Amino acid sequence: MSISNGVQLITYADRLGDGSIESLNSLLNGALANLFKGVHLLPFYYPYDGEDAGFDPIDHTSVDKRLGDWGHVKKMGESVDIMADLIVNHMSAQSQQFRDVLQHGRDSKYWPLFLTKQDVFTSNDDA
């Protein structure tokens, strides 16, 4: 499936209406009906209001309950195209994976998810 050509709304789910996905969807099907072909729904994973404005989720598979649930996202998708960020390069320091790395270091099964300073800034003694 592809995104329809037309005006796209880019918004956080809590910025319009009463702060929920359901309320945003009601606006899109009410007062804003037929104005947008799609919505780029900025991070709505738990927590949507983390230290990095939702781009540092604790759980990439869970809609923050304060905004709604996957059923609300699906319902919105019945009337407009939805684009959502899959944030694979950011993770909360409170995530299970990061806490496991802190506890077990290189022995953590999640170790490969994270880069170290040495991974990024390799020493080049020949330069």
C-alpha positions, 0 to 999 in steps of 0.5 A, spaced: 500 500 500 502 507 498 500 513 501 495 517 497 498 523 493 495 529 497 495 534 503 498 530 509 497 532 516 504 531 520 502 531 528 503 528 535 496 525 537 496 529 543 496 536 540 489 536 536 482 535 540 482 532 547 489 529 546 487 522 544 488 518 537 480 517 538 479 525 538 484 526 533 480 521 528 474 525 530 476 531 528 479 528 521 472 525 520 468 532 522 471 539 522 477 537 518 473 532 513 476 531 506 482 536 508 487 531 508 489 525 505 493 522 510 496 523 517 504 522 519 502 520 526 508 522 530 511 517 535 505 514 539 509 509 543 510 508 550 512 513 553 510 518 547 512 524 552 519 521 554 525 525 554 526 525 546 519 527 545 517 520 544 523 518 539 525 514 545 520 509 546 520 504 552 516 499 548 516 500 540 510 495 540 505 499 545 501 505 544 501 509 550 495 508 553 494 515 555 493 516 547 489 510 546 491 503 543 492 499 536 484 499 535 484 507 535 490 507 530 486 502 526 480 506 526 483 512 523 487 508 518 480 506 515 479 514 513 486 516 512 492 513 510 497 513 516 504 514 516 508 512 523 515 512 525 519 506 526 524 508 531 529 503 530 535 507 532 533 510 539 531 507 545 529 509 552 534 508 558 528 505 561 527 500 556 528 493 558 533 492 553 538 497 555 537 496 563 539 488 561 545 491 558 547 495 564 546 489 568 550 484 564 554 488 559 557 484 553 553 478 556 547 481 554 543 478 549 541 486 547 548 488 547 548 488 539 542 493 539 547 499 542 553 502 539 559 504 544 563 510 543 569 505 540 564 502 535 563 509 532 569 513 533 574 507 532 582 509 533 586 510 527 593 509 529 596 509 522 593 516 520 
